């Protein structure tokens, strides 16, 4: 199904592996994304406040700052080994969280999950970029990263439905089973590769390019921070302001997942054609007015849900374009540029999770919406600065 979206200029190996890789990413993303919309439910189950769960999310996200170090270590392994070990680590982290007796153990599980997901994601993208030229990588990443939306659209919804009839702990168990199965599938499906040589240091002539690229990397932090501001609060907003049950919240998440899927699918068609950085800037430009309007109209249920869906859709388009762009930050070592972007995006999520939770607790939904719009505006400025400083066109093939 996914492989049929690629023409014959892509290798048979890539086309045949695209579907199982995407399914594995759906399972992994479901486990990773479950905590944010169900933060209030988890807080109730652990008998803690929403701010405490927000803090646990932040602890897990801050672990992602080790992405550059993890990349250097994982780069010495076979891609297949990094992918399967990452999946098994995600399953372990989700298992720890699901059986946690208190918020501290829950946070430990999130740390293990976050670290393992970095290994898995970097392994997948490295496996793909080893086999695809830069000019075409946006299409393939767009296809595989529909798993981020499908993880919400299908995975988190299934976990939410199980949560509604049992508890959030069994929601995690469902994800663990799916992840372990896909780890076995990929271990048998992906080709065995020779031991990889150590990644060479960045050439001297690229160091000045990296200096300007820090603006794009900083924009990655504020981009994910903008989305995190609303992701960790909208569930509590719907439950407190409008009396939503877990089942009703799951229905809203299903809608948001559908919006994300449409947005992610559009990146397959437009990102390579429009340019990766231009697409990022267009996405965040749409987020700013939508976020500010949400802040003004958050008391209106259906209008608020519609605006939130638009905000999430624009973010999805922007973040996938930004992920594709990261491969060009260091042409001689795309994995290093990707790792720096992953670490930056992780920092943004980690920083905004407790801030947004506390902002919601003190002032309601309007303040997280303003925070999201503000972070999106900063992202646009960062990319505008990067574009002006780049010695070569940022959307050109390096």
N, C-alpha and C positions, 0 to 999 in steps of 0.2 A: 504493500500500500504506500509506504513512505518512499521506498526505492523507486517506484514508478514516477515520482515527481522529479526525478533526475534523469537527464539524457545520457547518451552513451559516452559523453566526454568524461563522465565520472566512472571510476573503476567499478567492476562487478563486485569487488570486495566491499566497497563503500555502500553500494546500493543494496546488497543483500544483508548487510549488518545494520542498516539504519533502523528498521522496525524493532528488533530486539533491544538495541541500545535505547531507543526512545521509550519503550515499555519499562525498561529498568529505571530510566530517569523519572518516569511517572511515579513509580513506587517509592523511589528515594525522595522525590519532591513532596509527595503526600505526607510522609513522616515528618519532613522538615517544616511544612507549612501548617500542619494541624494545630500547633500550639497557639498561633496568633489569633485566629477567629474564635477559638474556644478557650481563650485565656480566662474569661470569667468563670466558665464551667470548671476548669481545672483549679482555679483559685478556690472555688467553693468546695471542691472535693478534697483539697489539701488543707482547708480551713485557714486560708491566708487571704490577704488583700490582692486586688488586681495589680497594685504597684509592686508587690512581692513577686508575682509571676513575671511582670515586666522586667524586674531586676534579674530574674533567672534567665529570661530570654537574652538580656544584655550580656550576661556572663557567658552564655553559649556562643553568642555572636562575636564577642571579643576574642574568643579562641581562634576565630578565623583570621585574626591579624598575623597568625603564623603562616599564612599561605605562601609567602616567598620562601621561607625555610622548608616547609613541607614540599614545595616544588623541587627544591634542590635535592632533597632526600628521595622523593618518589621518582625523580628523573633518572635515577640509577637503576630503577626496576623496569621490567617489561611493562608495556602499556596495559596488557591484559591483567597482569598481576595487580597493578595499581587500581584498575577498575573493579576487580572482584574483591580485593581486600577492602576497598572503600565501601562497597555495598555491605559486606559483612560487618564492618564497623558501624555503619548506619543502623543496621539491625540490632547490634549490641546496644548502641545509645538509646534507641527507641525502647528496647526491653528494660533498660535501667530506669528510664523515665516512667514507663508504665507500671513498674512495681515499686516506685518510690514511696516511702512512708512519710516523707516530709519534703519541704521545698528545697533543701540543700541537696538531697540525693537527686531530686528532679533536675536541678541545675547541672549536676555532674553528668546525667544522661544527655542533656542538651549539648554539653561541651563535647562529649564523645561523638555525638551525632554530627555536630558542626565540623569537627576536625576530619571526620571520615568522609563527609560530603565533599570537602575540598579535594581530598585525594581522588575520590570518584569523578568529580566534575572535571578536574584538571586532566585526569587520565583519559576521559572520553574526548575532550576537546583536543588534547595532544594527539590522540590516535587518529582523529579526523584530519587535523591540520598537517599531519605527516603525509597525508594522501591527497590533499586538495590544495590547489593554488589559491593564493589570497583573493584574487578577483572573484572566485566562486564560493569562497568559504561562507559568506553571509547567507546564501541560500540554504546550505546544509545546516548551519547552526540554527537558522530560523526554523527548519523542520524539526530538528531534535529538541529545540527549546520550546516547541509547542507542549512539551512534557510539563513545563512549569504551569501552563494554564490547565492542561488535562489533569495534572496532579490535584488542582483545586476543583475542577469541573467534575471529575470522577472520583479520584482517590479520597480527598478530604470529605466530599459528600458521602461516600460510602462509610468512611470512618465516623462521620457525624451521625448518620442514620443508626449505626451500631451503638454510638454513644447515647442516642436518644432512648434506646430500648434496654441498654445495659449501663455502661459507664464509659468515661473517656479512656480508662485503662484498656478496655477491650478494643477501642478504636486503634490504639497503638499496636495491639497484638495483630490485628488484621494487616497493618502495614508491614510488620516484621515478617509475616508469612510470605507476602508477595515479594519482598526484597530478597529473602533467602532463595526463593525459587528462581528469580531472575539472575542472581549471582551464579547459580549452577548453570543456567542456560548460557550466559555469556562466557563462562569459563570453558564450556564445550564448543561454543560457536566462533569466538574470535580467534584469529590465527595466532600461533605461538611465534613470538618474535625473538631475535637475538638480544643478548644483554646490551643495553644502551650505554654508549660512551658518556663520560662526564660532559656536561654542557660547557662550552667554551666561555671565557669572560667576554663582556661586552666590548666590542672594538672601540678604540679611542674616538674614531670619527662619529660614532653614534651617541657619545655621551652628551654632546650638546643638544641632540634631538631629545634625549631623555629629560634634559632640563626643562624644555618646553612641555613635554608630555606630562609632567607633574600636574599641570593645569587640568588635563583630561582625567588624570587619576583622582584628583581632588573632586572633580565633578562627579565621578563615580560614587563617592561617599555621600554627597548631598542628594544624588539621584535616588539611591536606595533609602536614604533617610527620609525623603519626602513621602515615599510609599509606606514606610514603616510607621510613620506618624498616624496614619489612618488605619493600617492593618491591625494594630494592636488595640485599637479603641472602638472600631465600628461594632464589634460584637456586643460589648458592654453598652454602647449607645442604644442599639436596638433593643436590648433586653431591659435596660433601665427606663428609657424614655417611652418605649412603645410596648413593653411587656412581651417581647418575643420569647418563645420557648426554644429549646435546642433544635427541635424539628423545624420550626419556622426559620431559625437562623441558618440551618442547613440548606433550606430552599433558596435563601438569598445568596449563600455561597455558591450554589449551583448556577445562579444567574451570573454572578461575577466571573465564575470560571468560563462560562460561555462567551462572555465579553472578552476575556483574556485570550481565549482560543482564537476568536476572530482576529484580534489584534496581532497575536503571534503569527497567525497564518499570513497576514498581510505583509509581514516583514520578509517572508519568502519571496514575494513578488516585487517589493519596492526597495528594500534596503540597498541591494547591490546596484540597482538602477539609479536611485537618488543620491547615493553616497552614504557611507556609514555615519559620519559625523553630522552631516546635514539632517539625516533621519533622526538622530538623537536630539538635535536642537529643535526640530519640529515637534517631537513628542513632548519635550518638557515645556515648550512654549504653550502647548494646549493645556498642560496641567495647572499652570498658574491661575488663569481666570476661573477654571472649574473649581479649584480648591477654595478660592476666595468666595465664590458664589455659594459653595457648600457651607462655608462658615456663616454666611448670612441667612441661609434658608434651611439650616439643619433641623429646625423644629417641624418641618413639613416632611412626613414620612416618605411618600412616594417620590417627591422631588429630590429629597436627600439621597435616597437609594439610587435614583437615576444619575445624579451628579457624581456619586461615589463610583458608580460603574464606569462613567466616562473618565474619571480620574485614573482608575485602575487600568483601563484600556490604553490610555495615552502613556502611562508608565510602562506597561508591558512592551509597547512598540519601542519606546526610547531605550529601555534597558537591554533589549536584545540587539538593537543597533549598536549600542555602546559596547556590548560584549564582543561583537564582531570587530569593532574598531580596535580593541585592545591588542589584537594579534599583530597590528602594524606599528605598535609603539617602539618595539625593538626588532627590526627585521631579521637580524642574525640569530635572535633567540626569542621567538614568539611566545614560548611558554613563560618566560620571565615577565614579559609585558602583561600577559594574561594573569599571572599570579599577583602582580602588583595591583591590577584592577580588581581582582577578587578580594584581596585584602582591604582595599579601599572601600568597596561596596559593603563588605562585612562591617567595617568600622562605622559606616553610616547607619546600618541597621542597629548595631549595638548601641550607639550613642542615642538614637532617637527612641528606642523602645522604652526605657525608664522615663525619659523626659516627657514623651507623649502620654504615658500612663498617668504620670503625676499631673500633667496639664489637664487631662480629662477629669481627674478626681477633683481638681480645684475649680475648674471653670466650665466643664462640659465639652461637647464635641466641637464647638466653634474654634477653640484654640488649637487642637491638633490639626484641624483643617487649614488654619492659617500657617502653622508650622510646615505642613506639607507643601503649600503653595510657595512659601518663602524659600524652602530648600530647592524646589524646582527652579525658581528664579536664579538662585546662586549657581545651579548647574548650568543653566544657559550662559551665564556670564563667564564661567570657567571655560566652557567650550569655545566661546567667542574669543577669549584670550589665547587659547591654544591654537586656534585657527590662524590668528594674526601672527603668532610667533613661529609657526611651523616653517621650516626651511623648504619643505616639499609639500605639495598638495596632500592633505591628510586622507583623502579618499582615493588617492592614486595607488596603483600597485607598486610596492616598494621594490 
